[in-house]
Amino acid sequence: MSGLQENIVSVLKDPSVLNYLKHLIQYNQQTKHNEQTPENQLYTNTMELFAFGNYSHYIKYKPQFVELQTEPELLLKLVRLTIISIVNEHEKLLVDVDAILEDKEYGLGQALIELDTDNKGVELVLEDVLISMVDDNIADVKIDDENRKLVINRGNVLRDSYTPALYRLKVLKEEDIPRRNLARAGEILRNWHDTKLAPVQVEFDELQKPRTPSSGTTAESENIDSKEGNNRKRKTPDQT
């Protein structure tokens, strides 16, 4: 294993590191062209996966990553990152355990099967991972065994956001990570502004404009003013 590979594996395994974009940018800038051998590329690709992806992306592009089944620490780390994605996207919600295990967007169920080397069962492995994440102050999540729900209160860690201004994806596609794509988020926000907010703003501005009195109202006002003027001019008998 080369020095570059050892450094990347060390960062990926570090329990205190849960965000990888800055490391990815650093390696991308420091790596010389002649160091980008196919084997080295597997490791930098794996760091990209850990920065933005879930276990489902590992399965989708598996030949382009380091083999995680032979690296239990890396497998566990990607499972944790996948759970962080779920927590970030379902905060303050109750999530059905069966549904989240079967959701192919995350691939969590399949990941837990790979992690279950002692044949404890997927749900017990999930419970162990969640307890460890709560103990490490990564997330506030509880399992409601009676109703088979995950009670997701909050996440204390956010996954990395992707922007091509800082880093260009090598393996993952932008459509793989729409919820962490800042460009896509900006597009959604602009669409919301144009279709929802802008029409309301136009209507509000119209309501704020001073209204021009109708011709009938103007004539009536002038008639009242004329009568008031005549009354002021007319003298009472006491004034003669």
Secondary structure, DSSP 8 states (H G I E B T S, - for coil): --HHHHHHHHHHH-TT----HHHHHHHHHH--GGG--HHHHHHHHHHHHHHH--HHHHHHTGGGS--GGG-HHHHHHHHHHHHHHHHHHSTTEEEEHHHHHH-TTTTHHHHHHHH-TT---HHHHHHHHHHHHHHTTSEEEEEETTTTEEEEEEES-----B-TTT---SSS-GGG-GGGBHHHHHHHHHHHIIIIIHHHHHHHHHHHS-----HHHHHHHHHHHHHHHHHHHS--GGG-
